[in-house]
């Protein structure tokens, strides 16, 4: 249970870092956290598929969340821009 809470916290942190790095695509703290949590799961899965193990503990999880969150923020921004 504590591992899940730590994983969610790392994902939220990764999403907020990704939002900071992609300032023009940021959605705000709450949504960046949600995107980071989702992106962390996606990033961990994709990195595992291509053979890069993100199992290096907190650092690996943070990197996976950062990459996944940044990609998701980019996709969301592209969809929002196209829809507007």
C-alpha positions in Angstrom: 0.0 0.0 0.0 2.8 2.4 0.9 4.5 1.6 -2.5 1.3 2.7 -4.3 1.2 6.0 -2.4 4.9 6.6 -3.1 4.4 5.8 -6.8 1.5 8.2 -7.0 3.6 10.9 -5.3 6.5 10.3 -7.7 4.1 10.5 -10.7 2.6 13.7 -9.5 6.1 15.2 -9.0 7.2 14.1 -12.4 4.1 15.6 -14.0 4.7 19.0 -12.3 8.3 19.0 -13.4 7.2 18.2 -17.0 4.7 21.0 -16.8 7.4 23.4 -15.6 9.7 22.3 -18.4 6.9 22.7 -21.0 5.6 26.0 -19.7 3.4 26.8 -22.7 1.7 23.4 -22.5 1.2 23.4 -18.7 -2.3 22.6 -17.4 -1.8 23.8 -13.8 -0.6 22.0 -10.7 -3.6 19.6 -10.2 -3.9 18.5 -13.8 -0.1 18.3 -14.2 -0.1 15.9 -11.3 -2.8 13.8 -12.8 -1.0 13.8 -16.2 2.2 12.8 -14.4 0.6 9.9 -12.6 -0.9 8.6 -15.9 2.3 9.4 -17.8 4.3 7.6 -15.2 2.4 4.4 -15.8 2.6 4.8 -19.6 6.3 5.8 -19.4 7.1 2.8 -17.2 5.3 0.5 -19.6 6.9 1.9 -22.7 10.4 2.0 -21.3 10.0 -1.6 -20.3 8.9 -2.5 -23.8 12.0 -1.0 -25.4 14.2 -2.7 -22.9 15.1 0.2 -20.7 14.2 -0.9 -17.2 12.7 1.9 -15.1 13.0 -0.2 -12.0 15.8 1.8 -10.6 13.5 2.8 -7.7 12.4 6.3 -7.2 14.8 7.8 -9.7 13.6 5.4 -12.5 10.0 6.1 -11.6 10.6 9.9 -11.7 12.3 9.6 -15.1 9.4 7.5 -16.4 6.8 10.0 -15.1 8.8 12.9 -16.5 9.0 11.4 -20.0 5.4 10.1 -20.0 4.0 13.3 -18.5 5.9 15.5 -21.0 4.6 13.3 -23.9 1.0 13.4 -22.6 1.2 17.2 -22.1 2.4 17.6 -25.6 -0.5 15.4 -27.0 -3.1 17.2 -24.9 -1.8 20.6 -26.0 -1.9 19.5 -29.7 -5.5 18.2 -29.3 -6.7 21.3 -27.5 -5.0 23.5 -30.2 -6.6 21.6 -33.0 -10.0 21.6 -31.4 -10.0 25.4 -30.8 
